[in-house]
């Protein structure tokens, strides 16, 4: 079981997604502990995340388009601070 992440990178992810996509549901899960010592583990404990997001911005958009919206909101973080990001994006009323 994962807890919603609360570190500085996770908080920045949540803030940016909230501003860009106005989600009705948002979870930022820190998966970094499962990747300790692996490629991309930068030792900060905040390098691998899962984002579970529901937003009206996703209505009528494909899975790829939804992921692009999330990636665009986080673009510099994905280059500088986040090694891996799993995205589960849905529109309101869709099953996860």
C-alpha positions in Angstrom: 0.0 0.0 0.0 1.3 3.5 -0.9 0.6 6.7 1.0 0.1 10.0 -0.7 3.5 11.6 -0.9 4.2 14.8 1.0 7.9 15.6 0.3 8.9 18.8 -1.6 9.0 17.2 -5.0 5.6 15.5 -4.5 4.2 18.8 -3.2 5.5 20.6 -6.3 3.9 17.9 -8.5 0.6 18.3 -6.8 0.7 22.1 -7.0 1.5 22.2 -10.7 -1.1 19.7 -11.6 -3.7 21.5 -9.5 -2.9 24.8 -11.2 -2.8 23.4 -14.7 -5.6 20.8 -14.7 -7.9 21.7 -11.8 -8.3 18.0 -10.8 -11.4 16.7 -9.0 -9.2 14.0 -7.6 -5.4 13.9 -7.3 -3.0 11.5 -5.6 0.8 11.7 -5.8 2.3 8.4 -4.7 6.0 8.2 -4.0 7.3 4.9 -5.4 11.0 5.8 -4.8 11.5 3.2 -2.0 10.8 0.4 -4.4 13.6 1.7 -6.7 16.3 2.4 -4.2 19.7 1.5 -5.7 18.3 1.2 -9.2 19.0 3.4 -12.2 17.6 6.8 -11.7 17.6 6.7 -7.9 19.2 10.0 -7.0 19.3 9.3 -3.3 16.7 12.0 -2.4 13.9 9.5 -1.9 11.8 11.5 -4.4 12.7 10.2 -7.9 9.9 7.8 -8.8 6.2 8.7 -8.6 2.7 7.6 -9.6 0.1 10.2 -10.3 -3.6 9.3 -10.1 -5.6 12.2 -11.5 -9.2 12.9 -12.5 -9.9 16.1 -14.3 -12.5 17.6 -16.6 -9.6 18.6 -18.9 -9.4 14.9 -19.9 -12.9 14.7 -21.3 -12.8 13.5 -24.9 -9.0 13.1 -24.9 -7.1 9.9 -25.6 -4.8 8.3 -23.0 -1.8 9.8 -24.8 -3.3 13.3 -24.9 -4.0 13.1 -21.2 -0.4 12.0 -20.4 0.9 14.8 -22.6 -1.1 17.3 -20.5 0.4 16.0 -17.3 3.9 15.8 -18.7 3.6 19.4 -20.0 2.6 20.7 -16.5 5.7 18.9 -15.0 8.1 19.3 -17.9 11.2 20.7 -16.1 10.7 18.5 -13.0 10.8 15.5 -15.3 14.1 16.6 -16.7 15.7 17.8 -13.5 14.2 15.9 -10.5 11.9 13.0 -11.4 13.3 9.9 -13.0 10.1 8.0 -13.5 6.4 9.0 -13.6 3.5 6.6 -14.0 0.2 8.4 -14.9 -3.3 7.1 -14.3 -5.5 9.9 -15.8 -9.3 9.8 -16.1 -12.2 12.1 -16.8 -14.9 12.5 -14.1 -17.3 9.6 -14.2 -14.8 7.2 -15.8 -13.7 4.0 -14.0 -10.0 4.0 -13.0 
